[in-house]
């Protein structure tokens, strides 16, 4: 069986959180995922925050969300992370109007 790529290893590590959602390593793993450079890892971490309903990471979600607007074509092509974070904030009933407003007005034109 071929060895996993570093990206696949990070995502597999985050997926492993489902096996022990109340373990001590959950918060640091999710925080690390949200701080990662890869939009795929950030998106997976955000999805897990929503799935596990970890409301204590809203600040980390908002910081990751803000980062996706800086050099977005390189840091978040296809708005993968932006979409996952916004969906998670909605599922957590977060009421930061400015974050939602920025996302609603935002247009990211991808190269064809």
Backbone torsions as a table, in degrees:
resi	resn	phi	psi	omega
1	UNK	NA	132.6	-178.1
2	UNK	-67.5	151.2	179.4
3	UNK	-72.6	144.7	179.6
4	UNK	-71.1	147.3	174.3
5	UNK	-71.5	161.7	177.1
6	UNK	-56.0	-39.5	178.5
7	UNK	-63.1	-46.3	179.9
8	UNK	-63.8	-35.2	177.6
9	UNK	-64.8	-42.1	179.4
10	UNK	-63.6	-43.6	-179.5
11	UNK	-67.9	-39.5	176.9
12	UNK	-63.6	-38.1	176.9
13	UNK	-62.7	-40.5	177.1
14	UNK	-68.2	-40.9	178.4
15	UNK	-62.0	-28.8	179.7
16	UNK	-66.4	-18.3	178.6
17	UNK	-60.1	-30.6	-179.9
18	UNK	-59.4	-28.3	-178.9
19	UNK	-72.7	-27.8	179.9
20	UNK	-140.4	68.0	-173.4
21	UNK	-66.1	-10.9	-179.9
22	UNK	-110.9	10.4	-178.7
23	UNK	-71.2	164.1	-179.1
24	UNK	-66.0	-26.5	-175.4
25	UNK	-84.8	-4.6	-174.9
26	UNK	-63.8	-54.7	-178.2
27	UNK	-59.9	-48.8	177.9
28	UNK	-61.1	-36.3	179.6
29	UNK	-67.1	-42.7	179.1
30	UNK	-68.0	-40.3	177.3
31	UNK	-62.4	-42.3	177.4
32	UNK	-63.4	-40.3	178.0
33	UNK	-63.8	-41.1	179.4
34	UNK	-69.9	-24.8	179.8
35	UNK	-91.3	-3.4	-176.5
36	UNK	-66.1	158.2	179.5
37	UNK	-77.8	-26.9	-176.7
38	UNK	-80.7	127.7	177.7
39	UNK	-64.3	-25.9	179.0
40	UNK	-69.4	-40.3	177.9
41	UNK	-69.3	-43.2	178.3
42	UNK	-60.4	-44.6	-180.0
43	UNK	-62.2	-43.8	179.3
44	UNK	-63.5	-42.7	178.7
45	UNK	-63.0	-43.0	179.0
46	UNK	-62.6	-42.4	178.5
47	UNK	-60.9	-40.3	179.2
48	UNK	-69.6	-35.4	176.0
49	UNK	-59.4	-43.0	179.3
50	UNK	-67.8	-46.1	-177.8
51	UNK	-60.8	-42.5	-178.3
52	UNK	-89.4	-3.7	179.1
53	UNK	54.5	53.9	-179.9
54	UNK	-93.0	86.1	-176.3
55	UNK	-68.8	-19.1	-177.8
56	UNK	-72.3	-1.6	-178.3
57	UNK	-107.9	18.3	-179.5
58	UNK	-60.0	-41.4	178.0
59	UNK	-60.3	-41.6	177.8
60	UNK	-65.9	-39.7	177.7
61	UNK	-61.7	-44.7	-179.1
62	UNK	-66.6	-37.3	177.3
63	UNK	-65.7	-42.6	178.2
64	UNK	-63.7	-40.4	179.3
65	UNK	-60.4	-46.4	179.5
66	UNK	-62.0	-38.3	179.7
67	UNK	-62.8	-30.4	-177.0
68	UNK	-70.2	-13.9	179.2
69	UNK	-89.4	-8.3	178.9
70	UNK	-95.1	118.4	-177.0
71	UNK	52.8	55.4	-169.9
72	UNK	-64.5	-32.9	-179.4
73	UNK	-65.7	-29.3	178.7
74	UNK	-90.3	-42.0	-173.1
75	UNK	-87.4	-21.4	-179.8
76	UNK	-150.8	62.7	178.9
77	UNK	-63.9	136.9	-179.4
78	UNK	76.6	4.0	179.4
79	UNK	57.0	35.2	-178.4
80	UNK	-60.6	-51.6	-177.9
81	UNK	-71.1	-42.7	-179.8
82	UNK	-55.6	-47.3	-177.5
83	UNK	-63.7	-45.7	-179.1
84	UNK	-64.8	-40.3	-179.8
85	UNK	-67.5	-45.8	179.8
86	UNK	-61.1	-42.4	178.2
87	UNK	-62.0	-41.2	179.3
88	UNK	-65.7	-43.9	178.5
89	UNK	-59.9	-39.2	177.6
90	UNK	-65.2	-45.8	-179.9
91	UNK	-63.3	-29.3	178.8
92	UNK	-87.1	4.5	-179.4
93	UNK	58.7	35.6	177.2
94	UNK	-74.8	139.3	-172.7
95	UNK	-114.9	36.5	177.9
96	UNK	-81.6	95.4	-175.9
97	UNK	-60.4	-37.8	-178.0
98	UNK	-62.8	-40.5	179.2
99	UNK	-64.3	-45.1	179.1
100	UNK	-65.0	-41.8	-179.4
101	UNK	-61.6	-42.8	-179.9
102	UNK	-62.3	-42.4	179.7
103	UNK	-67.3	-38.5	-179.1
104	UNK	-66.4	-38.7	-177.6
105	UNK	-81.6	-16.1	-170.9
106	UNK	-74.5	137.6	173.0
107	UNK	-127.6	128.5	178.7
108	UNK	-120.7	108.1	-179.5
109	UNK	-87.8	117.3	-178.4
110	UNK	-88.8	145.5	175.6
111	UNK	-68.2	146.5	-177.9
112	UNK	-102.9	NA	NA
